[in-house]
Amino acid sequence: MELIDFNPRPRGLNPTLGELLQWVGDAQSPDISPHDHVLELGYGCTSGTSSYPFVLSFTDLTYSVKVQRKMTLITLDQQKQRENQNNLINSNCKPKLSLKDAISASISRGKLVSGAPNDSNLSSSVPTFANPSWIEIAVISKRSLTNSRRMPELFGIRLGAVLVTGIILATMFWHLDNSPKGIQERLGFFAFAMSTTFYTCAEAIPVFLQERYIFMRETAYNAYRRSSYVLAHSLISIPSLAFLSIAFAATTFWAVGLAGGLHGFLFFFFTIFAAFWAGSSFVTFLSGVVTHVMLGYTVVVAVLAYFLLFSGFFISRDRIPPYWLWFHYISLVKYPYEGVLQNELDDPIKCFVRGTQMFDNSPIEAFPVAMKLKLLKSMSTTLGVNITASTCVTTGMDILKQQGITDLSKWSCLWITIAWGFFFRILFYFTLLLGSKNKRRLISHHFSCRRNGTVLNCKN
């Protein structure tokens, strides 16, 4: 048995495990014989008298506590005085935890959640939420609006991009006429305008990616519901999307010379708003799936390009191969594109091709007008129908049939576009639900495996 003197800590403080072990040699070391290693310690904060030391013995990595057999004769008054001193010391000997340990202990007891019951039995979970859903939605919405006010340049850049795009389109397609070329230009304008609304929504990718770890930490201990987070961010996005929609619609509608008057403008505005809503929801859903900003941008640009390809602008629905037809119906660009086309061309009395205009975009276009009139007269004799230079040959409904836009009405396209937005918001909720359902156990395990900055040997 080897006795090692140990300098006792000040009264009221127990030695730490590290201080104990630094006085104990390695039992397996060849330089030390396999005899017992003993530490003689003085009592700190204990329930007994401090005059009786104890011996901590380590043998082959096991330990035992032995009280020295030393008798001390004291008087009754001395015994009472020492007991009073020990009681006073024990009452003041509360362990001082580090900040991390204090937070971990409070979290494990559920005391970091406002309104949590002060019950020591709640050691690992907080079964209920502190606030109702509407309060959570209000708080999250207020926080998001505060963050937006602190960074107004983000919305300003997005608004500037929409206005610049609208001005370019307005000056490029200035007052389109009712001719075969005007029809082609209208198709190009609508396709580019609808795709622009979706590409502008790509800026929403970093929003959740930057808040991901904050969201995981807050929801891991039931600070708020995931559904409240989704609803709050959906609601606060509506005013900005409406402002962008009215700015784009007002910039382009009358400058391009679109039809329909005030009713046509309102439908065009609501279609733009629905496209912004669906695009923002789609990008938000992708931000919950991907984990890197650049990866998110790559996926968004690629998928939106596929949506535009299968929207019906480059190739009509009747010409799409059957094995790719399913992609045509899940294209987000298809429905707003068809909706605004029907809003522009559904007037049955509006004519876009008259008489000699049918020869445009053909080799006969270069012939003199007199020759074209003779061809019309010959065609009238052959067909038995009087065709003159002012005869309407193609209406807007004929163009819609040529483009294969006959299966849905314009209002159906509008409602389907809005439904796509809600669908992707629901998918975003399930992404959050499945992506962080086990985070609380992992975070609690992480904190329980660290004490005073020391990483312990913990297993999952």
Buried (B, 14 or more C-beta within 10 A) or exposed (E): EEEEEBEBBEEEEBBEEEBBEEBBEEBEEEEEEEEBBBBBBBBBBBEEBBEEEBBBBBBEEEBEEEEEEEEEEEEEEEEEEBEEEBEEBBEEBEEEBEEEBEEBBBBBBBBBBEEBEEEEEBEEEBEEBBBEBEEBBBBBBEEBEEEBEEEEEBBEEBBEBBBEBBEBBBEEBEEBEBBBEBBEBBBBBBBBBBBBBBBBBBBBBBBBBEBBEEBBBBBBBBBBBBBBBBBBBBBBBEEBBBBBBEBBBBBBBEBBBBBBEEEBBBBBBBBBBBBBBBBBBBBBBBBBEBEEEEBBBEBBEEBBEEBBBBBBBEBBBEEBEEEEEEBBEEBBBBBBBBBBBBBBBBBEEBBBBBBBBBBEEEEEEEBEEEEBBEBBEEEBEEEEEEBEEEBBBBBBBBBBEEBBBEEBEBEBBBBBBBEBBEBBBBBBBEBBBEBBEEBBEEBBEEBEBBBEEEEEEEEE
